[in-house]
Amino acid sequence: MSEFELLILPKNYLVTRSHWTPYYKFVNKSYDKPRFQYECVSGKRISSPTSFLSDLDLEANLDALLFILLGPKDVCGKLQRDFDLESQSLQDAYACDIPKEYFEKLRFNASKVKIKEINDDYDLQDDLYRVLASSGYLVKETFDNQLTLELTAFTSFMRSLGSLTFEFVVENYLQNLKFLEYTNNPQISSQKYDKVLIEAYVIREHGLVDFYIKKCKFQPTTYPDKLFKPELTTTSKRIIAKAEFSLAIFHREVDII
């Protein structure tokens, strides 16, 4: 039977894994789409396979969890998706997106998602052709019964799947605090929380503000935007500007049930 799989990459996997090439490929492919379309940012999101963890801030903060949605093997096996192709143009960046004629066959059904916590022996390269979406969550701080997470590695290769996968994670791993079972950090997991705050860093010029607000239920914050200019070569978040743009912080509050 055709089914989706949601891979969970726990802290233990992030600590021990040394081979990140397939992850480097799909994250860059997704981030290449706004990079080539709007030409605000210079360079790939992940500079090399060996810098995958550090470029996503996962290396400095391993109290994190990464989720990857895989499509059904029988459907994805019919698609021609080449993640090995380095994007040199906007057309290349969209080369791994799912064609419209497959939307119905890959309609997301939360009740038919198989959960798979991967171990050290797992190699994503074997399933790279099935990758449809991903989202990562880094623990930033715990304060006043609130757990603050930063959203990272947020990707999608089919319309609506990014927000649907994100919502699936919120409902099944964040609002019930099941997320904490994978951190192996008693200082975090032993505390009592009333809410989870998810922060997202969004480039306004990439046209994603409405997506975060309307599809993912984020809200603007009072933090001022950070302005990036081409002449500034050293910037936060490892972002180098090709044209002037603003980086905004949005957040979503999730009440614990």
C-alpha contacts under 8 A as a table, 3 or more apart, distances in Angstrom:
res1	aa1	res2	aa2	distance
2	S	72	P	5.15
2	S	73	K	7.15
2	S	74	D	6.86
2	S	75	V	7.93
3	E	71	G	6.90
3	E	72	P	4.97
3	E	73	K	8.00
3	E	112	K	5.91
3	E	113	V	6.26
3	E	114	K	7.05
4	F	69	L	6.99
4	F	70	L	5.64
4	F	71	G	4.83
4	F	72	P	5.33
4	F	108	F	7.95
4	F	112	K	6.53
4	F	113	V	4.84
4	F	114	K	6.11
5	E	69	L	5.84
5	E	70	L	5.03
5	E	71	G	6.64
5	E	72	P	7.66
5	E	113	V	5.43
5	E	114	K	4.63
5	E	115	I	5.81
5	E	116	K	6.77
6	L	67	F	6.54
6	L	68	I	5.61
6	L	69	L	4.57
6	L	70	L	6.22
6	L	113	V	6.57
6	L	114	K	6.13
6	L	115	I	4.97
6	L	116	K	6.03
7	L	67	F	5.50
7	L	68	I	5.00
7	L	69	L	6.31
7	L	70	L	7.54
7	L	115	I	6.27
7	L	116	K	4.94
7	L	117	E	5.80
7	L	118	I	6.53
8	I	65	L	7.14
8	I	66	L	6.00
8	I	67	F	4.89
8	I	68	I	6.79
8	I	115	I	7.49
8	I	116	K	6.14
8	I	117	E	4.67
8	I	118	I	6.17
9	L	13	Y	5.99
9	L	14	L	6.92
9	L	65	L	5.90
9	L	66	L	5.08
9	L	67	F	6.32
9	L	117	E	6.43
9	L	118	I	6.04
10	P	13	Y	5.46
10	P	14	L	6.53
10	P	64	A	7.22
10	P	65	L	5.33
10	P	66	L	6.94
10	P	117	E	7.42
10	P	118	I	7.81
10	P	182	Y	5.49
10	P	183	T	7.02
11	K	14	L	5.06
11	K	15	V	6.17
11	K	62	L	6.09
11	K	63	D	6.29
11	K	64	A	6.09
11	K	65	L	6.40
11	K	182	Y	6.42
11	K	183	T	5.77
11	K	184	N	7.39
12	N	15	V	5.16
12	N	16	T	6.34
13	Y	16	T	5.38
13	Y	17	R	5.73
13	Y	118	I	7.62
13	Y	119	N	6.40
13	Y	120	D	6.10
14	L	17	R	5.56
14	L	62	L	7.12
15	V	62	L	7.25
16	T	120	D	7.29
17	R	20	W	7.48
17	R	120	D	6.87
18	S	50	T	7.67
19	H	49	P	7.51
19	H	50	T	7.64
20	W	23	Y	5.37
20	W	24	Y	6.06
20	W	49	P	5.29
20	W	50	T	6.71
20	W	52	F	6.55
21	T	24	Y	5.02
21	T	25	K	6.25
21	T	49	P	4.89
21	T	50	T	7.86
22	P	25	K	5.05
22	P	26	F	6.51
22	P	124	L	6.18
22	P	125	Q	5.39
22	P	128	L	6.69
23	Y	26	F	5.53
23	Y	27	V	6.13
23	Y	49	P	7.82
23	Y	52	F	7.71
23	Y	124	L	7.47
24	Y	27	V	5.53
24	Y	28	N	6.06
24	Y	46	I	6.32
24	Y	48	S	7.03
24	Y	49	P	5.38
24	Y	52	F	6.20
25	K	28	N	5.47
25	K	29	K	6.11
25	K	83	F	5.95
25	K	84	D	6.87
26	F	29	K	4.99
26	F	30	S	6.31
26	F	83	F	6.45
26	F	128	L	7.77
26	F	131	V	7.66
27	V	30	S	5.40
27	V	31	Y	6.27
27	V	45	R	7.57
27	V	46	I	7.54
27	V	153	A	6.50
27	V	155	T	6.59
28	N	31	Y	5.09
28	N	32	D	5.79
28	N	44	K	6.23
28	N	45	R	5.67
28	N	46	I	6.20
29	K	32	D	5.17
29	K	33	K	7.10
29	K	83	F	7.14
29	K	86	E	7.87
29	K	87	S	7.06
29	K	93	A	5.72
29	K	94	Y	7.72
29	K	96	C	7.61
30	S	33	K	5.82
30	S	93	A	7.04
30	S	94	Y	7.88
30	S	155	T	5.68
30	S	156	S	6.51
30	S	157	F	6.91
31	Y	34	P	6.19
31	Y	35	R	6.46
31	Y	44	K	7.71
31	Y	45	R	6.43
31	Y	155	T	7.25
32	D	35	R	4.81
32	D	36	F	5.99
32	D	44	K	6.99
32	D	45	R	7.70
32	D	87	S	6.96
32	D	90	L	7.64
32	D	93	A	5.39
33	K	36	F	5.62
33	K	37	Q	6.09
33	K	90	L	6.27
33	K	93	A	5.12
33	K	94	Y	6.39
34	P	37	Q	4.88
34	P	38	Y	5.73
34	P	39	E	7.51
34	P	206	H	5.93
35	R	38	Y	5.82
35	R	39	E	5.32
35	R	40	C	6.57
35	R	41	V	5.87
35	R	42	S	7.57
36	F	39	E	5.25
36	F	89	S	6.34
36	F	90	L	5.16
36	F	93	A	7.53
37	Q	90	L	6.16
38	Y	205	E	7.21
38	Y	206	H	6.27
39	E	42	S	7.42
39	E	242	K	6.60
39	E	243	A	6.98
40	C	205	E	7.57
40	C	241	A	5.93
40	C	242	K	4.96
40	C	243	A	4.67
40	C	244	E	6.67
40	C	245	F	6.53
41	V	239	I	6.91
41	V	240	I	5.89
41	V	241	A	4.72
41	V	242	K	4.93
41	V	243	A	6.89
42	S	239	I	7.65
42	S	240	I	5.52
42	S	241	A	5.74
42	S	242	K	5.09
43	G	47	S	7.49
43	G	240	I	7.33
44	K	47	S	5.66
45	R	55	D	7.45
46	I	49	P	7.30
46	I	51	S	6.74
46	I	52	F	5.84
46	I	55	D	5.81
46	I	56	L	7.65
47	S	51	S	6.46
47	S	52	F	7.59
47	S	55	D	7.43
48	S	51	S	5.31
48	S	52	F	6.61
49	P	52	F	5.39
50	T	53	L	7.70
51	S	54	S	5.27
51	S	55	D	5.77
52	F	55	D	5.44
52	F	56	L	6.40
53	L	56	L	5.41
53	L	57	D	6.14
53	L	58	L	4.72
53	L	59	E	4.87
54	S	57	D	4.87
54	S	58	L	5.74
54	S	59	E	4.83
54	S	60	A	6.89
55	D	58	L	7.52
55	D	237	K	7.87
55	D	238	R	6.99
56	L	59	E	7.71
56	L	152	T	6.69
56	L	153	A	7.04
57	D	60	A	5.77
57	D	61	N	6.47
58	L	61	N	5.10
58	L	62	L	5.47
58	L	64	A	6.87
58	L	138	L	7.14
59	E	62	L	5.88
61	N	64	A	6.85
61	N	138	L	6.82
61	N	139	V	7.28
62	L	138	L	7.49
63	D	138	L	6.16
63	D	139	V	5.67
63	D	183	T	5.37
63	D	184	N	7.93
63	D	185	N	7.31
64	A	136	G	7.22
64	A	137	Y	5.45
64	A	138	L	4.35
64	A	139	V	6.02
64	A	183	T	6.66
65	L	136	G	5.67
65	L	137	Y	5.37
65	L	138	L	6.75
65	L	179	F	7.67
65	L	182	Y	7.36
65	L	183	T	7.62
66	L	134	S	7.36
66	L	135	S	5.98
66	L	136	G	4.16
66	L	137	Y	6.42
66	L	153	A	7.99
67	F	134	S	5.46
67	F	135	S	5.40
67	F	136	G	6.07
68	I	131	V	7.03
68	I	132	L	7.66
68	I	133	A	5.93
68	I	134	S	4.30
68	I	135	S	6.74
69	L	131	V	6.02
69	L	132	L	5.60
69	L	133	A	5.15
69	L	134	S	5.95
69	L	165	T	7.26
70	L	127	D	7.63
70	L	130	R	4.92
70	L	131	V	4.62
70	L	132	L	5.63
70	L	133	A	7.41
71	G	75	V	7.42
71	G	76	C	6.29
71	G	106	L	7.06
71	G	130	R	5.02
71	G	131	V	6.45
71	G	132	L	6.29
72	P	75	V	5.58
72	P	76	C	6.08
72	P	106	L	7.79
72	P	130	R	7.05
73	K	76	C	5.28
73	K	77	G	5.64
73	K	130	R	6.75
74	D	77	G	5.36
74	D	78	K	7.02
75	V	78	K	5.67
75	V	79	L	7.35
75	V	105	K	7.24
75	V	106	L	7.65
76	C	79	L	5.36
76	C	129	Y	6.58
76	C	130	R	5.55
77	G	80	Q	7.99
77	G	129	Y	7.23
77	G	130	R	7.67
80	Q	96	C	7.79
81	R	95	A	6.65
81	R	96	C	4.84
81	R	97	D	7.86
81	R	129	Y	6.33
82	D	85	L	5.74
82	D	95	A	7.12
82	D	96	C	6.37
82	D	129	Y	7.83
83	F	86	E	7.55
83	F	96	C	6.74
83	F	128	L	7.72
83	F	129	Y	7.79
85	L	92	D	7.41
86	E	92	D	7.45
87	S	90	L	7.42
87	S	92	D	4.83
87	S	93	A	5.25
88	Q	92	D	6.20
88	Q	93	A	7.60
89	S	92	D	5.20
89	S	93	A	6.36
90	L	93	A	4.96
90	L	94	Y	6.48
91	Q	94	Y	5.37
91	Q	95	A	6.30
92	D	95	A	5.02
93	A	96	C	7.36
94	Y	97	D	5.35
96	C	157	F	6.77
97	D	157	F	4.49
97	D	158	M	5.91
98	I	102	Y	6.66
98	I	103	F	7.33
98	I	157	F	6.04
98	I	158	M	5.34
99	P	102	Y	5.70
99	P	103	F	7.08
100	K	103	F	5.26
101	E	104	E	7.22
102	Y	105	K	5.22
102	Y	106	L	6.19
103	F	106	L	5.19
103	F	107	R	5.95
103	F	158	M	7.68
104	E	107	R	5.06
108	F	161	L	7.22
108	F	164	L	7.60
109	N	112	K	5.52
109	N	113	V	6.98
110	A	113	V	5.59
110	A	168	F	7.12
118	I	121	D	7.98
118	I	122	Y	6.14
119	N	122	Y	5.69
123	D	126	D	6.20
123	D	127	D	7.81
124	L	127	D	5.19
124	L	128	L	5.77
125	Q	128	L	5.01
126	D	129	Y	7.73
127	D	130	R	5.43
127	D	131	V	7.00
128	L	131	V	5.46
131	V	157	F	7.93
132	L	156	S	5.83
132	L	157	F	5.20
132	L	158	M	6.71
132	L	161	L	7.40
133	A	154	F	7.48
133	A	155	T	5.12
133	A	156	S	4.16
133	A	157	F	6.17
133	A	158	M	7.87
133	A	161	L	6.55
133	A	162	G	5.70
133	A	165	T	7.05
134	S	153	A	6.50
134	S	154	F	5.46
134	S	155	T	5.08
134	S	156	S	6.63
134	S	162	G	7.14
134	S	165	T	7.39
134	S	166	F	7.96
135	S	151	L	6.91
135	S	152	T	6.16
135	S	153	A	5.26
135	S	154	F	4.32
135	S	155	T	6.53
135	S	165	T	7.93
135	S	166	F	6.66
136	G	150	E	7.99
136	G	151	L	5.68
136	G	152	T	4.81
136	G	153	A	5.38
136	G	154	F	6.58
137	Y	149	L	5.79
137	Y	150	E	5.45
137	Y	151	L	4.91
137	Y	152	T	6.10
138	L	149	L	5.17
138	L	150	E	5.02
138	L	151	L	6.72
138	L	152	T	7.54
139	V	147	L	7.42
139	V	148	T	6.10
139	V	149	L	4.61
139	V	150	E	6.57
140	K	147	L	7.90
140	K	148	T	5.50
140	K	149	L	5.40
140	K	150	E	6.49
141	E	147	L	6.27
141	E	148	T	5.34
141	E	149	L	7.39
142	T	145	N	6.98
142	T	146	Q	5.66
142	T	147	L	4.70
142	T	148	T	6.16
142	T	188	I	7.34
143	F	146	Q	5.26
143	F	147	L	6.74
145	N	191	Q	7.59
145	N	192	K	6.00
145	N	193	Y	4.27
145	N	194	D	5.53
145	N	195	K	7.01
146	Q	193	Y	5.37
146	Q	194	D	6.08
146	Q	195	K	5.19
146	Q	196	V	5.71
146	Q	197	L	6.96
147	L	193	Y	6.62
147	L	195	K	6.55
147	L	196	V	4.79
147	L	197	L	6.11
148	T	196	V	5.83
148	T	197	L	4.64
148	T	198	I	5.92
148	T	199	E	7.35
149	L	196	V	7.32
149	L	197	L	6.11
149	L	198	I	4.81
149	L	199	E	6.13
150	E	198	I	5.67
150	E	199	E	4.76
150	E	200	A	6.11
151	L	154	F	6.98
151	L	198	I	6.55
151	L	199	E	5.98
151	L	200	A	5.30
151	L	201	Y	7.79
152	T	200	A	7.58
154	F	162	G	7.37
155	T	162	G	6.29
156	S	159	R	7.48
156	S	161	L	6.19
156	S	162	G	4.82
157	F	161	L	7.47
157	F	162	G	7.84
158	M	161	L	5.64
158	M	162	G	7.54
159	R	162	G	7.41
160	S	163	S	5.68
160	S	164	L	6.20
161	L	164	L	4.97
161	L	165	T	5.85
162	G	165	T	5.37
162	G	166	F	6.12
163	S	166	F	4.97
163	S	167	E	6.07
163	S	215	K	6.06
163	S	216	C	5.71
164	L	167	E	5.14
164	L	168	F	6.17
165	T	168	F	4.99
165	T	169	V	6.36
166	F	169	V	5.24
166	F	170	V	6.30
166	F	216	C	7.48
167	E	170	V	4.95
167	E	171	E	6.11
167	E	216	C	7.22
168	F	171	E	5.29
168	F	172	N	6.00
169	V	172	N	5.21
169	V	173	Y	5.29
169	V	174	L	6.60
170	V	173	Y	5.66
170	V	174	L	4.72
170	V	175	Q	5.94
170	V	254	V	7.89
171	E	174	L	6.26
171	E	175	Q	5.70
171	E	176	N	7.37
172	N	175	Q	6.95
172	N	176	N	6.76
172	N	178	K	7.36
173	Y	176	N	5.96
173	Y	177	L	5.84
173	Y	178	K	4.68
173	Y	179	F	4.91
174	L	177	L	4.81
174	L	178	K	6.26
174	L	179	F	5.71
174	L	196	V	7.12
174	L	254	V	7.65
174	L	256	I	7.83
175	Q	178	K	7.89
175	Q	195	K	7.63
175	Q	196	V	7.18
175	Q	254	V	6.05
175	Q	255	D	6.16
175	Q	256	I	4.68
175	Q	257	I	6.03
176	N	179	F	7.91
176	N	256	I	5.79
176	N	257	I	5.74
177	L	180	L	5.74
177	L	181	E	7.89
177	L	256	I	7.24
178	K	181	E	5.58
178	K	182	Y	7.84
179	F	182	Y	5.95
179	F	183	T	7.33
180	L	183	T	5.35
180	L	184	N	7.58
180	L	188	I	7.52
180	L	189	S	5.36
181	E	184	N	6.81
181	E	189	S	7.25
183	T	188	I	7.97
183	T	189	S	7.38
184	N	189	S	7.51
185	N	188	I	5.55
185	N	189	S	6.06
186	P	189	S	4.92
186	P	190	S	5.33
187	Q	190	S	5.89
187	Q	191	Q	6.99
188	I	191	Q	5.84
193	Y	196	V	7.49
193	Y	256	I	7.30
194	D	255	D	6.29
194	D	256	I	5.51
195	K	253	E	6.72
195	K	254	V	5.47
195	K	255	D	4.43
195	K	256	I	5.19
196	V	253	E	5.87
196	V	254	V	5.00
196	V	255	D	6.45
196	V	256	I	7.19
197	L	251	H	6.61
197	L	252	R	5.70
197	L	253	E	4.64
197	L	254	V	6.22
198	I	251	H	5.37
198	I	252	R	5.16
198	I	253	E	6.49
198	I	254	V	7.82
199	E	249	I	6.70
199	E	250	F	5.77
199	E	251	H	4.40
199	E	252	R	6.69
200	A	249	I	5.68
200	A	250	F	5.22
200	A	251	H	6.05
201	Y	247	L	6.50
201	Y	248	A	5.71
201	Y	249	I	4.72
201	Y	250	F	6.50
202	V	206	H	8.00
202	V	208	L	7.22
202	V	209	V	7.13
202	V	247	L	5.56
202	V	248	A	5.20
202	V	249	I	6.23
202	V	250	F	7.31
203	I	206	H	5.57
203	I	207	G	7.82
203	I	208	L	7.53
203	I	245	F	7.01
203	I	246	S	5.81
203	I	247	L	4.54
203	I	248	A	6.24
204	R	207	G	6.03
204	R	208	L	6.73
204	R	209	V	6.25
204	R	245	F	7.18
204	R	246	S	5.84
204	R	247	L	6.28
204	R	248	A	6.70
205	E	208	L	7.87
205	E	245	F	6.23
205	E	246	S	7.07
207	G	210	D	7.35
208	L	211	F	5.05
208	L	212	Y	6.34
209	V	212	Y	5.32
209	V	213	I	6.27
210	D	213	I	5.08
210	D	214	K	5.59
210	D	215	K	7.54
211	F	214	K	5.44
211	F	215	K	5.14
211	F	216	C	6.66
212	Y	215	K	5.71
212	Y	216	C	4.83
212	Y	217	K	6.28
212	Y	218	F	5.51
212	Y	219	Q	7.98
213	I	216	C	5.80
213	I	217	K	4.84
213	I	218	F	4.60
213	I	219	Q	5.91
214	K	217	K	5.63
214	K	218	F	7.55
217	K	252	R	6.46
218	F	250	F	6.00
218	F	251	H	5.13
218	F	252	R	4.51
218	F	253	E	7.95
219	Q	250	F	5.48
219	Q	251	H	5.38
219	Q	252	R	6.06
220	P	249	I	6.86
220	P	250	F	4.70
220	P	251	H	6.52
221	T	249	I	6.27
221	T	250	F	5.55
221	T	251	H	6.65
223	Y	248	A	7.74
223	Y	249	I	6.76
224	P	248	A	7.21
225	D	246	S	5.87
225	D	247	L	5.43
225	D	248	A	4.70
225	D	249	I	7.21
226	K	246	S	5.53
226	K	247	L	5.07
226	K	248	A	6.62
227	L	244	E	7.26
227	L	245	F	5.98
227	L	246	S	4.60
227	L	247	L	6.45
228	F	232	L	7.11
228	F	235	T	7.76
228	F	240	I	7.86
228	F	241	A	5.99
228	F	243	A	7.95
228	F	244	E	5.53
228	F	245	F	5.37
228	F	246	S	6.07
228	F	247	L	7.55
229	K	232	L	5.58
229	K	241	A	5.61
229	K	242	K	7.47
229	K	243	A	6.26
229	K	244	E	4.54
229	K	245	F	6.85
230	P	233	T	7.01
230	P	240	I	7.12
230	P	241	A	4.65
230	P	242	K	5.19
230	P	243	A	5.60
230	P	244	E	6.34
231	E	241	A	7.88
232	L	235	T	6.84
232	L	240	I	7.58
232	L	241	A	7.45
233	T	240	I	6.17
233	T	241	A	7.72
234	T	238	R	7.79
234	T	240	I	7.25
235	T	238	R	5.99
235	T	239	I	5.93
235	T	240	I	6.56
236	S	239	I	6.38
241	A	244	E	6.45
241	A	245	F	7.45
